[in-house]
């Protein structure tokens, strides 16, 4: 097989994998969005009754916010990496 055909095949394989990665990321983000919606509703409910905010509730909210923050950062990094890979593959055409 010629080198140019081999490169096209390798690029096609990379694009196929990247397409699958986009689908997986989209599915993961959909689940994450549902979790966020649930938590935001819970946070709103808790703030309507400030007297029920105990030390444990406060610590739980802090923990969830910290976890959500780093999940968002992780999604942003994955998206950036995937976009860079897609741009690199697209330039080769």
C-alpha positions in Angstrom: 0.0 0.0 0.0 1.3 3.4 -0.8 2.3 5.8 2.0 -0.4 8.3 1.1 -3.1 5.5 1.3 -1.6 4.3 4.6 -1.8 7.8 6.0 -5.4 8.2 4.9 -6.3 4.9 6.5 -4.5 5.9 9.8 -6.3 9.3 9.7 -9.7 7.5 9.1 -9.1 5.3 12.1 -8.2 8.3 14.2 -11.3 10.1 13.1 -13.5 7.1 13.8 -12.0 6.8 17.3 -12.4 10.6 17.9 -16.0 10.4 16.7 -16.7 7.7 19.3 -14.9 9.8 21.9 -17.2 12.7 21.1 -20.3 10.5 21.6 -18.9 9.1 24.9 -18.2 12.7 26.1 -21.7 13.8 25.1 -23.3 10.9 27.0 -21.1 11.6 30.1 -21.9 15.3 30.0 -25.6 14.5 29.7 -25.5 12.4 32.9 -23.4 15.2 34.6 -26.0 17.8 33.6 -28.8 15.7 35.1 -26.8 15.3 38.3 -26.2 19.1 38.4 -29.9 19.8 37.9 -30.8 17.5 40.8 -28.1 19.1 43.1 -29.1 22.6 42.2 -32.7 21.9 43.1 -31.5 20.4 46.4 -29.3 23.4 47.1 -32.3 25.7 46.4 -34.5 23.7 48.7 -32.0 23.8 51.5 -31.6 27.6 51.3 -35.4 28.0 51.6 -35.1 26.7 55.2 -31.8 28.1 56.6 -32.5 26.6 60.0 -31.9 23.1 58.5 -28.4 24.0 57.4 -26.3 22.1 59.9 -22.5 21.8 59.9 -22.9 18.5 58.1 -25.2 20.0 55.4 -22.7 22.9 54.9 -19.8 20.5 54.6 -21.8 18.3 52.1 -22.5 21.4 50.0 -18.9 22.4 50.1 -17.8 18.9 49.1 -20.3 18.7 46.2 -19.3 22.2 44.9 -15.6 21.2 44.9 -16.4 18.0 43.1 -18.5 19.7 40.5 -15.9 22.4 39.9 -13.3 19.7 39.1 -15.7 17.8 36.9 -16.3 20.9 34.9 -12.5 21.5 34.6 -12.1 17.9 33.4 -14.8 18.3 30.8 -13.2 21.5 29.5 -9.8 19.8 29.2 -11.3 16.8 27.4 -13.1 19.1 25.0 -10.0 21.1 24.3 -7.9 18.0 23.7 -10.5 16.5 21.3 -10.9 19.8 19.4 -7.1 20.0 19.0 -7.1 16.4 17.7 -9.9 17.1 15.3 -8.2 20.3 14.0 -5.0 18.4 13.4 -6.8 15.7 11.5 -8.8 18.2 9.5 -5.6 20.1 8.4 -4.1 16.9 6.9 -6.9 16.7 4.3 
